[in-house]
């Protein structure tokens, strides 16, 4: 493992410098009308068809419904819905970066499994977490760290990160990948330039609050106490900077494009794809977000994001995932809130309304097909 990380750091400059040329030769392709850029990836049958023609425009009725729902909600929201097989994307403010918060754990997991596919990392390898590996906020794995640390497998950390959204588990996985730069390199190699991680979870949260991470912040309520002790002007400036240019910012449409590629098997081996999708389906967070609006017969694999509360607003309230209809058709969906002052029930109702809009679109299409 350590040898591979040294190699990763050594080739980073060369790899990044050659990414553009490699993409052009190995999959950074443009569709026939040369106006629709498609991220690099294996040439699956669906990908071949998407590259060969311009994707169909998003259904007008679905687009109108999304516009209506967003306008009624009355706050800044980003929404994207991508038909995985057809390639079209409908949405609202879908191309502007929003804070991802823990949604970025999904990209860390994909990067880890990409390294596993390449034989550079063994998911069943054992690693030891120490006090230096503590993170912030939700980190139940850290409760196991004793004087001798806590030894566990990377696969267990992967499950904790995706299923429970454990911050310490995610930060340790990033460390095994060579840090944020190592994860970014892996994402770039897959053609996922539109999604990013930006920083360790603990560093992201510290910077957002106006702090610089210290090891003791990972113990008890030390982080919250240090944050509370800051001058309000410092906290306001830090939050404003984050919201204006999120370190972990990604657009809803970039996220659904990446999810569609994952679903089609264009990012990972079939075994690793099944592993990531399975963990997304097992997610315990946000049961009343996108999942709460699913009709009977539908399934979802998803990842939520929830940022800090500040001055009466909740930051980075998100849910992204793959919704599968009873007939197997799959839609990648992202709903993102930069900052919201709405009560929790209204946030949940909005997310559920997007899910229902997708299901209603599918049902209407099925009805038309049956009539034909």
N, C-alpha and C positions, 0 to 999 in steps of 0.2 A: 504493500500500500504506500509506504513512505517513498519507495523508489519511484513508483508511478507519479506521485505528486511532484517529486523533483523534476521528473521528465516533463510533466505538464507545464510547470513554471518555465522550464528551459525552452520549450517550443512555443510558448504563448505568443511572442512577437512574430515569429515566422508564420504561425497558424493564422493569426489575425490579419497579417499582411496579405496572405494568400487567399483569404476567404472569398473575396469578390471574384477572383479568377476561378476559384474552385466552383463557386456557385454557378458561374456562367457555363462551366464545362460539365458539371455533375448534377445540375437540377435547378439552378436559379433561373428558371425559364419564364418566358413571356408568352401569353396566349396568342393565337393566330392574328388577332387584330392589333397586337402590340400595345394594347392599352391597359391590360389587366395583368399585373405582376402577381405571380404565384410563388410562394416560398418553396425552397428546395426540399426534396424528400424523395423516397423511392417511387418509381413510376408504377404505382398500382393502376388497376384498370380504371377506377373512378378518377384518379389523378390525370390519367391520359386524356380522358374525355373533357375534364375541366381545362386542361392546357390547350386542347385542340379547338376550343370554341369559347366565346365570351359567355360567362354565366348568364342565365336568364335574369331579367330584372326581378326584384323582390315583388311578391304579390301585392297589388295596390290595396286590397282590402285589409291585409295584415298591417301594411305600413300605416294606413290611415288609423287603424285601431291603436297601434303603438303611439302614434302622435297624439291621439285623443287621451289616452291614459296618462301620458307624461304631462300634457297640458293640465289635466285635472289635478294631478298630484301637486303641481304648483311650485316645485323646487327643482334645482339643477340635478338632472339624472342622465346617466348614459345607459343605453339599452342596445343590444345587438342580438339578432336571431339569425342563425345560419343554417340552411338546409344542408346537411352533411353530404348527401348524394347529388343534389342539384347545384350546389355552390353559391346560390344567391344569399344575400344578406340584407335584412330589413333592420331598421334601428332609428334611434333618436340620439343625436350627439355622439354617434358611434365611433368617430375617428379621432376624438380628443382624449389624451391621457387622463385617467382618473387614478387616485390612490388605490392600490390593490389590497394593502394590508396582508392578511394571511392567505389570500388567493395565491400569492407568490410562492407559497409552499408547494403548490402543484408543479411549478416549473423546476423547483429544486428536486422534487421526486423524479420527474422525467429526466433531468440531467443525471441523476444517480443511476437510473436504470439504463440510460444510454451508455454510461461508463461500464456498467455490468455487461451489457451486450458486447462491448468491445473487449472484454476481458481485462479491463483496467481496475476493476473493483469487484470484490466478492460480497454480495448482499448478506451472506451468512457469516462474514467475518465478525470477530468480537472486538469491541472497542470499550474503553473505560472512560466514563465521565467523572470529572473532578469538580471541585468548587469553581475552577476557572471556566467550566462549561455551563454554569448557571446563566439563565436568561432573565426574562422579565414577564410579569403578568402570568398567563396560564402556562405552567410548566410542571405538570405532575411528575414527570420522570425525575426531576431534580429532588423530589422528596426521598428518593432512594439513595442519594449520594451520601455516603458515610465517610469515615476517616480514610478508608481504603478506596474511596470512590464508588462507582457503580458500573459493573461490567455487563454489557448487553450486546446483542447483535444489531448490525445495521438494519436488517429487515424489521426488527422490532421498532427501531427509531423511525423507520419509514411509515410503519403503521400508526405509531403515535402522532407523527406529524400530519398525516392526511386524515386519519379517522378522528383524532381528538384535537387536532390543531395545537399540538404541544410545541411551544416556542424553543425550549432547550433542545428537544429532539431535532427540530429543523436546523438550528444553528450548528449542532454537531455534524449533521449530514453535510451542511455547507462546508464545514471545516475539513471534512474528509475529501471534498471535491476541490480543495485548494482555495476556499473562500469565495466571496462574491465574484471575483474575476474568473475563477475556475468554472463556476456555474454559468457565467455569461458566455464564456468560450464554448461550452457545450451547447448552449442554446443557439449561438450563432452558427455552429457547425450543422445544426438541424434546420437552419433557415428561419429561426424564430426571432427575428430582429425586432419584432413589434412587442414582445413581452420581455419584462426584465424583473430582476430581483432587487438589485441596488445595494443592499447591505444586509448584514446579519440582523435578525429581528431585534436584538437588544440595542444595537447601534441605531437602527431606524427609529425605534421608540424614544431613545434618549435624545436624538437630534430633533425629533418632532416636538419634544417637550422643552428644548433649550438646554439640554445637558450633554456632557461627554461621558460615555459609559465608564463606570468603575466597577471592579469585581464585587465590591460589597453591596452594590445595588441589587445583586441577584439574591440577596438574603432578606427574608421577611418583607417588611414594608419600607425598606431603606430607599427604594427608588421613588415611591410615592411621597415620602417625606422630603427628599431632596428636590423633587419637582415642586412641591408646595412651598418650599423655602425660596424659590426663585422670584425675582421681581416680576410683576405681571407684564411689564413692557418686554422683558426677555422672552417670556412664554408666548406673548402675542406675536412677536417678530418671528420666532421659530415656527409657529404654526402657520403664519401667513406665507413664509417661504416654502414650507412643505406643500401647502395647498396650491400655490402658484406653479410649482415645478416638483411634483412628487418624485422622490428618489426611487420609489417603486412603481412609478406611473406606467400604465399601459391602457390602451384604448379598448373599449368593449369589442370592436370589430376585430382587433388583433387577437384578442383572447378567444373569440369564437372561431376564428380561422385556425388557431393553434389546436383548439379542442377538436375541430373537425379533422385535422390531420392526425391527431392521436386516435380518434375513433376509426379512421380509415386504415390505420396501421402504417402510416407513413413516417412515424418518428422512431418507433421501437420495434424490436422483434415481437412476434405474436405472443410469446410467453410474457415478455415484459409489459406489452400493451395490456394483456389480461390482468396482470398484477396491479397496474396503476388504476385501471377501470374498476377492478374489484374493490380496491381500497376507497375509491370515490363513492362507490355504491354503499359502502359500509359507514360512510361519514355520519358522525353523531351530532355534528353541529348544525344549527339552522334548520331544524325539522319543520319549522313553520315559515320558512322563506320560500324559495322556489318550489320546494317539495310540497309545501302546504296547499298549493293550488292544483296539484295533479289529479286528474280524473282517475277513476278505476281503470285498471289495465295498463297504465303508464308506469314507467320506471325512471329513475334518475340517479346519476352519479355526479357528485358536485363537490365544490369547495367554497367555503364562505370566507369572508374577511370582515373584521370588526376592529376599528381603530379606537383611539382615545376619545373621551368626552371632554369638551372644552367650552366654557362659557355658554352652556345651554345647548350646544350642538354636538351631535355624534359624527365622528369623522370616519370616512372610508367604510361605509356599510354596504357590503357586496355579497352577491352569490352568483357563481358561474357553474355551468354544468352541461351535461349531455342528457337530453330528455328523449326517451324512446317510446314511440307510440305502440299500440297493440299489434300493428302489422310489421313492426320492426324499423319503420322510418325514424331516423334520429335527427334531432335539432340541437345545435350548440347554442346556448343561451347565456348571456351575461347581463346582469342588472347591477349598476354601480351608482352609489350616492357619494358625491364628494364631501358634503356635510349636510346633515339634515336636522331640522328642529322639530320634525313631526314626531308625535308619540309613537312608541314601538308598534302598537296595533295598526297604525296607518302605514308605517313602513312595510310591515308584513303583508298587509292587504294589497299594497302596490305590487310587490314582488309576485304575489299569488295571482294578481290580475294579468301579469305578463305570461305566466305559465298557462293560465286559462285561455288567453288569446292565441297562443301557439296551438293548444289542443283544439280550439274552435276552428282555426285555420285548417288543421289536418282533417277534422271531421267534415268540413265543407268540401274539401278537395276529394275526400272519399265519396261523398254523396254525388259530386259531379262525375266522378269516374264510374260509379255504379249506373248513373243515368245514361252515360254514353254507351 
